[in-house]
Amino acid sequence: MLLAAVAHASWNALAHRIPDKPAGFALITGGGLAIGLALAPFTGLPAAGAWPYLLLSAGIHVVYYVLLMTSFRLGDFGQTYPIARGSAPLVVTALAAVFAHEVPDAWTTAGVLLSCAGLTGVALWGLRGRRPDWAVIGAALATGLSIAAYTVVDGLGVRASGTPLGYIACLMAVQGSVLPAYALRRWGRESVAVLRPYAALGLLGAALSVAAYGLVLWAQTRADLAPISALRESSILVGAAIGAVFFKERFGAPRIAAAGLMVVGIGLMLHAG
């Protein structure tokens, strides 16, 4: 999950770096489509019971990409990424208890709460010295809710699939067709010219995106959804480091303290496991 966190923060940073957001996300999701189609003949198809979850997740993922594009367009990476990712674990914990009947024990609950406190600290540090932009915050929070929704749906779907690799291949293929189709309709014959300048970054982002979420789905077959979600969102710390190194955003002592809370929270979740 920590490896997935690094991969996830990296592809989000690449998406943020591409100035033309529709072009960037068309490349990232289109690359995921190509990877999914390439993997599918070798992985087999998910079981029939997994397809309702897969199709619902694909729809939620499209909404997620639109909200993430909006967040990145409106706000800085160091502000929007932590809010979007940090708001998801608590919602996942509640949804997993209702729909997956995974009621966390005391250790896991404490770990999730401490990790969320650390994540919130990182997110709030991104707002320091600024007047809150409620449009940015709203878009980022809506993105977090979509993350929580597809996390639970995919957790149930991949467990019913019989083949985690098959599930991720088909999910990438289904969800990855929407934004490229929109790009082709929007730009027509000029699509290649519009996409070419960002092709390398976009396709690298696609590979990192598929790897990150593939690891998440595999982990969801081995552990409860709430701690998996909290561990995955340690990508916020990676994102903060990327922001400091590549986007020249200050890391600061409060983020170090927040990182300490996250480490303690992760330790408690591992103790529970």
N, C-alpha and C positions, 0 to 999 in steps of 0.2 A: 504493500500500500504506500510506503514511503517512496518507492521507485515510481509508482503511479502519480504521486503528488508532484514529483520533479517533472515528469513528462507533461502533466496537465498544466502546470504553471508555465512551462516553456512554450507550449502551443498557444496558450492564451496571450503570452507576451508577443509571439510572432503575429498573432491576429491583430493585436493592438498596434503593432509597428506598421502594418500595411495601412496606408492612408485611405484607400478606397475600400471601405468596409464590405459592401456587397461583393466586390471582386475577391477580396480576401476570403470571405466565408464561402463563396462559390467554389474557390479552389480547394479549401480545406475539406468541405463536405463532398465535393466531387472526387477528391483524392480518396476519401473514405469509401465512396461508392466503388471506385476502381479496386481498392484493396479488398473490400467485401466480396465483389464478384470474383476476384482472383482466388480467394480463400474458399469460397462456397463449394467448389467441386471436391475439395479435399476434407471438408469438415462434416459434410452431411447436413441435412435440414433439421431444424428443431422439431420436437414432437408437436402434434396438433394442438395440444393443450397450451403450448407456449405462444401460439400465434396471436391470440387476442391481446396478450400483454405486449408482444413485440410491436404490433401495429399501433396500439395506444401510445407506447413509448416513442415510436417514430414521430407521431403527431406532436407529442409534448416536446421532443427534441427540436422540431422545427420552430415551435414557439420560443424555446430556450435560445436558439441561435438568433432569432429576431430581437429578443430582449437583450441579449449580450451585445449584439451589434449596436443597439440603441445606447446601452450603457457606455460602451467604449467611445461612441461618437460624442456623447454629452460630457463625460467626465474623464479624469486622469486614471491611468491604470492602477496607481497606488491607492486610489479611493474606491473605484467601482469593483475591482476584483475582490478585495477583502470583504466588502459588504455582501456581495453576491454569494461568495463561498461560505462566509461565516454564518449566514442566516439559515443555512440548510440543515445542519446536524440536529438541532433541537426539533425541527419539524419532522425530520426523518424518524427520530426517536418516537414521537407521538404517533405518526402514521404506521410505523412498524408494529407498535403495540396493538393498534386497532386491526390492521389488515393482515399482518403476518404472525400475530399472537406472540410477539417477542417482547416480553416485559423485562426490562433490564434489572439486574440485581443491584445491590447498593454500590458495589465497587464500580460497575460499569456506569451507573447513573452519575456517580461522583466524577468519574473520568470524563464523561461527555460534558458535564457542566463546567468542569475546570478548563477543558479544551475550548469550549465555546466562549468562556470568559477571556481566554487568551486570544482567540480569534477576534472577539469583539474589540479587545484592546488594540490589536493591529489595525482593525477597520477604523476605529475612532481616531487613531493617530493620523490617519489619512485626511481627517477633517480639521486638523489643528489650525488655529489661526484663520479660519475661513468662515464666512457666513454659509450655513448649510444650503446647498442647492437641492431643493426637494424633488425636482424632476430627476436629477441624477440618482438621489437616494431611492426614490420610488422605483425607477427602472432597475436598479441593482437589487432591491428587495424582491421585486417581481421575478427577476432572474433566479434569485435564491429559492423562491417557492417552486419554480419550474424544475430546478435541480432536485429538490426534495421529492417532487412528484415522480419524476422519471427514475430516481434512485429506488423508490419502493416498488414501482411497477416492474422495473427490470430485475430487482431482487426476486420477486415472485416468478417472473417469466423465465429467468435463467435456471431456476431450480426445477421448473417444469419442462425444460427443453431437452434434457438428456445429453446435450452437447453444448457446453459454454462457448466453444469456438464457433460452432455453427450458429448459435444465437447472435454472437457479436458480428459475424460475417453478414448474416441476413439483415440485422438491424442497421449496419452501416450502409448496406446496399439500398434498403428501403428509404431511410431518412436522407441519405446522401443524394437522392435524385431531385429533390424539390428546389433547392437554391440554385444548382446549375441550370435547371430548366427555366427558372425565373431569369437568370443571367442571359441565357440564349434568347429568351423572348424580349428582354429589355434592350440588349445591344445588337442582336441579329448578327449580321455579317462582320460587325466590328468587334465581336466578342473576343476573338483571338488577340487582336491588338490591345484591347482593354486589359485582358488577363495576363498577357505575356510578361510585363514588367514585374509582376509579383509571383510568377509561377514557382520559382525556387522556394521562396519563403512559404507560400501556400501549401505546396506539396510536402515540404518538411513538416509543417504544422499538421497536415493530414496524418502522416505516419506517427507522429507523437500522440495525436488525438486517439487514433485507433489503439495504439499500445497502452495508453493510459487507461482507457475505458475497458479494454480487454482484461487488464489486470484487476480492475474493480469488479467486473462481472465474475471472474474466476474466484475472487476472494469472497463474493457474496454467496457462493456455493459452500463455503467453508466456515463462515462465521455469521453472527447476527448483523443486521443492517445498520443499527445505530452506531456501534463502534467503528464499523467499516467507514461510514460516512464521516465520522469525526476524524479518523486517521487520514482519510483522503483529503480533508480540508486543511491538513498541515501544508498543503500546497500554497496557502496564503503566505506562510513564512518564506517559502521559496520565491513566491511572487514579489514579496517585499524586498528580498535580496536582489532579484532581477531589476526591480525598479530603482534600487540604490545604485547598482553597477552600470546599468545600460540606459536608464532614463534619468539618472542624476537626481533621484529622490532621496531625501535624508532618511536613514534608518532610525537612529535615535534610541536613547535609553528606554523610553516607554515600550518600544517594540521588543527590546531585549527582555524586559520584564514579562511582557506578554508571551514571548517565546518560552520563558521559564514555566509559566502556568501551563502552556501546552505540553511541555515535556512531562510535567507531573501528571497531567490528565492522561496522557498516553501510557505512562507507567501504571496508573491505576487500571486502565482498560486491559493492559497486558497481564496484570496481576489477576484480574477477574477471569481472563482466558486460561 
